[in-house]
Amino acid sequence: MVSINCALRDAVDSLNGKASTPLLDAQVLLAHVLHTDKLYLIVNKDRILTEKEHDEYNKLVKKRLEGVPVQYLVKNQEFMGLDFYVEEGVLIPRPDTEILIEKVLDNIDKGKKYNIVDIGTGSGAITVSLAKLIPNSFVYSIDICRKALEIGRKNAKKHGVLDKIHFLHGSIFKPLDEINLKGKVDILVSNPPYIPTKDIENLQIEVSKYEPKTALDGGEDGLRFYREIIDKAPEYLKNEGFIALEIGYDQAEKVVDLMKEKKCYNGIEVTKDLAGIDRVISGKLIG
């Protein structure tokens, strides 16, 4: 017979040195198995696990030891105070991306209506959050991966905003040409792939082995998608339309230069995340 406390201790011993947050991972996985929360584990530390619960828990811990991200194991990640369903095949939402949402919210008038385009649906975290938090908005969410669109729809339905989103399959702006959105977009956002191709294999195993490379690979210098988005966005944005892009930690200067070279954006700003790292580039189309 194994108690909650003993099961956690054994899992932490196994995960030490192999996971950056062994105790948290152990707790999240056991809470998932028991359909409960961390507080329950603490209060009921002497509760004996059934054989089925213990076996299921050990299987999850083993997968975590192989490098599978906790979020894929529990099929969930919190973002902007909302729970998002995630699974292998879609990028796991990061807390840093909340800075992108906050930047958009800082640049809207909640009394106005907004056509928003999100390039790169992923799990739908950005798309759904914007649809949820901006009352008079309609979001066009684009991804080349059909699985991402499927998961995005699932999360949109979960959070009651499916009727405020049009999910579109295709690459970058191409799907917008089929629905006549040129010159009609108020806000364009994207967290595009921005890891240089050569750097992907050197990332931690949770990312390099398990997260989709199409959501990570930004080409030889990591700027492939920024070039195309910045170059073509003026065709779709309204005058004074707002653009906000998440960037990698060392890409601010290069992305700002791309926007300046286009000579049609003003108010270009770099916004840092809570760690003081450059995280979002934003600006407006010159009217």
C-alpha positions in Angstrom: 0.0 0.0 0.0 1.3 3.4 -1.0 0.1 6.8 0.4 -0.1 10.0 -1.5 2.9 11.3 0.4 5.0 8.2 -0.3 4.0 8.3 -4.0 5.0 11.9 -4.3 8.3 11.3 -2.5 9.2 8.4 -4.8 8.3 10.5 -7.9 10.3 13.5 -6.7 13.3 11.2 -6.1 13.0 9.9 -9.7 12.5 13.3 -11.3 15.3 15.1 -9.4 18.0 16.1 -11.8 15.8 15.2 -14.8 13.1 17.8 -14.4 13.5 21.5 -13.6 10.5 21.4 -11.1 10.4 17.8 -9.8 8.0 18.5 -6.9 5.6 20.6 -8.9 5.6 18.0 -11.7 5.0 15.2 -9.3 2.1 17.0 -7.7 0.4 18.1 -11.0 0.6 14.5 -12.3 -0.9 12.9 -9.2 -3.6 15.6 -8.9 -4.5 14.7 -12.5 -4.7 11.0 -11.8 -6.9 11.7 -8.7 -9.0 14.3 -10.5 -8.3 16.8 -7.7 -5.9 19.7 -6.9 -2.6 20.3 -5.1 -4.4 21.3 -1.8 -6.1 17.9 -1.6 -2.7 16.2 -1.9 -1.4 18.2 1.0 -4.5 17.8 3.3 -4.9 14.1 2.5 -1.2 13.1 2.3 -1.9 9.8 4.2 -4.6 8.6 1.9 -3.8 5.2 0.4 -3.8 5.1 -3.4 -5.6 2.2 -5.1 -3.5 -0.1 -7.2 -5.0 1.4 -10.4 -4.2 4.9 -9.3 -0.7 4.0 -8.4 -0.1 2.2 -11.7 -1.5 5.1 -13.7 0.6 7.6 -11.8 3.8 5.6 -12.3 3.1 5.5 -16.0 2.8 9.2 -16.2 6.0 9.7 -14.1 7.8 7.4 -16.5 6.7 9.4 -19.5 7.8 12.6 -17.8 11.2 11.0 -17.2 11.4 10.4 -21.0 10.9 14.1 -21.5 7.2 14.4 -22.3 6.0 17.8 -21.1 3.7 17.7 -18.1 1.1 19.8 -20.1 0.8 17.0 -22.7 0.4 14.4 -20.0 -2.4 16.2 -18.3 -3.8 17.7 -21.5 -4.0 21.2 -20.0 -2.2 24.5 -19.7 -3.4 27.7 -18.0 -3.1 31.0 -20.0 -4.6 34.4 -19.2 -6.5 32.8 -16.3 -8.2 30.3 -18.7 -7.6 26.6 -18.9 -6.6 25.4 -22.4 -6.7 21.8 -23.7 -3.4 20.9 -25.3 -1.9 17.7 -26.7 1.1 16.7 -28.8 1.0 18.4 -32.1 0.3 21.9 -30.8 2.6 24.4 -29.2 2.2 24.7 -25.4 1.1 28.3 -24.4 3.8 30.1 -22.5 3.3 32.7 -19.7 5.5 35.1 -21.7 3.0 35.2 -24.5 0.5 36.9 -22.1 2.6 40.0 -22.7 1.3 40.0 -26.3 -2.3 39.8 -25.2 -1.7 42.6 -22.6 -0.1 44.8 -25.3 -3.2 44.5 -27.5 -5.6 45.2 -24.6 -3.6 48.4 -23.8 -4.3 49.6 -27.3 -8.0 49.2 -27.7 -11.2 51.1 -27.0 -13.6 48.6 -25.6 -16.5 50.5 -27.1 -15.3 49.9 -30.6 -15.6 46.9 -32.9 -12.4 45.1 -34.0 -11.5 42.7 -36.8 -8.5 40.8 -35.4 -6.2 38.4 -37.3 -4.1 35.9 -35.4 -1.4 34.2 -37.5 -0.5 30.8 -36.0 -3.5 29.4 -34.1 -1.5 26.8 -32.1 -3.7 25.7 -29.2 -5.9 28.8 -29.7 -4.6 30.5 -26.6 -4.1 33.9 -28.3 -7.2 33.7 -30.5 -9.5 32.6 -27.7 -8.1 35.0 -25.1 -8.6 38.0 -27.5 -12.1 36.9 -28.4 -12.9 36.4 -24.7 -11.4 39.7 -23.5 -12.4 42.1 -26.2 -16.2 42.3 -26.2 -16.8 43.6 -29.7 -14.3 41.5 -31.5 -14.2 39.0 -34.3 -11.0 36.9 -34.7 -9.7 35.3 -37.9 -7.3 32.6 -36.8 -4.9 31.1 -39.3 -2.8 28.0 -39.1 -1.2 25.6 -41.7 -1.7 22.7 -39.3 -5.2 21.2 -39.3 -4.7 19.7 -35.9 -4.0 23.1 -34.4 -7.2 24.4 -35.9 -9.1 21.4 -34.4 -7.6 22.1 -31.0 -8.3 25.8 -31.4 -12.0 25.1 -32.1 -12.2 22.8 -29.1 -10.8 25.6 -26.8 -13.0 28.2 -28.4 -16.1 26.1 -27.7 -14.9 25.4 -24.2 -14.7 29.1 -23.5 -17.9 30.1 -25.3 -16.4 32.1 -28.1 -16.7 29.8 -31.1 -19.2 32.2 -32.7 -16.6 35.0 -32.5 -13.9 33.2 -34.4 -13.3 32.0 -38.0 -10.6 29.4 -38.1 -8.8 29.4 -41.5 -6.4 26.7 -42.9 -3.4 27.9 -44.8 -0.1 29.7 -44.7 0.2 33.2 -43.2 -2.0 35.6 -45.3 -3.2 33.4 -48.1 -6.5 32.3 -46.4 -7.5 36.0 -46.0 -7.4 36.6 -49.7 -10.3 34.2 -50.1 -12.6 36.1 -47.8 -11.7 39.7 -49.0 -10.1 41.1 -45.8 -7.6 43.4 -47.4 -7.7 46.8 -45.7 -10.3 45.6 -43.2 -8.1 44.4 -40.3 -7.9 46.5 -37.1 -5.4 44.3 -35.2 -2.9 41.8 -36.4 -1.1 39.6 -33.9 1.3 36.7 -34.2 3.6 34.5 -32.1 5.3 33.1 -35.2 8.0 30.4 -35.3 11.2 32.2 -34.4 13.9 29.7 -33.4 16.8 29.5 -35.9 16.7 26.0 -37.5 20.2 25.1 -36.3 19.2 25.9 -32.7 16.2 23.7 -32.4 18.0 20.4 -31.6 19.9 22.2 -28.8 16.7 23.2 -26.9 15.6 21.2 -23.8 14.2 17.8 -24.7 10.6 18.7 -23.8 10.7 21.2 -26.7 13.1 19.8 -29.2 11.7 16.3 -29.2 8.0 16.7 -28.4 6.7 20.1 -29.5 5.9 20.6 -33.2 8.9 21.8 -35.2 6.6 23.7 -37.6 5.7 25.9 -34.6 9.3 26.5 -33.7 11.4 26.7 -36.9 11.8 30.3 -38.0 14.3 29.5 -40.8 18.0 30.0 -41.0 18.1 33.2 -38.9 14.7 32.9 -37.1 13.3 35.9 -39.0 11.6 34.2 -41.9 8.0 34.7 -40.8 8.6 38.3 -39.5 9.8 39.3 -42.9 6.7 38.1 -44.6 4.3 39.3 -42.0 5.8 42.8 -41.8 6.0 43.1 -45.5 2.4 42.1 -46.3 0.5 43.2 -43.3 0.0 46.8 -44.7 -2.2 45.2 -47.4 -4.7 43.9 -44.8 -4.5 46.5 -42.0 -6.7 49.5 -41.9 -5.1 53.0 -41.6 -3.8 53.2 -38.0 -4.3 49.4 -37.7 -2.3 47.9 -34.9 0.3 45.1 -35.2 1.9 43.2 -32.3 4.4 40.3 -32.7 6.1 38.1 -30.1 9.8 37.8 -30.6 12.8 35.8 -29.4 15.0 37.2 -26.6 17.7 38.6 -29.0 15.5 39.6 -32.0 14.1 43.0 -31.0 16.6 45.2 -32.9 16.4 43.1 -36.1 12.5 43.0 -36.1 12.4 46.8 -35.4 14.7 47.3 -38.3 12.4 45.2 -40.6 9.5 47.5 -39.6 11.5 50.7 -40.1 12.7 49.5 -43.5 9.1 49.1 -44.7 8.5 52.8 -44.0 4.8 52.4 -43.3 4.7 51.8 -39.5 4.9 54.4 -36.8 4.8 54.2 -33.0 7.1 51.2 -33.0 7.6 49.9 -29.5 9.5 47.1 -27.8 7.8 45.7 -24.7 9.7 43.6 -22.1 8.3 40.6 -20.2 8.4 40.3 -16.4 12.0 39.0 -16.6 13.1 42.2 -18.4 13.5 40.4 -21.7 12.4 42.0 -25.0 9.2 40.1 -25.8 6.8 42.0 -28.1 7.3 44.5 -31.0 4.3 46.6 -31.8 3.3 49.5 -34.1 0.6 51.1 -36.2 0.1 51.4 -39.9 0.7 55.0 -40.9 -2.7 56.5 -41.8 
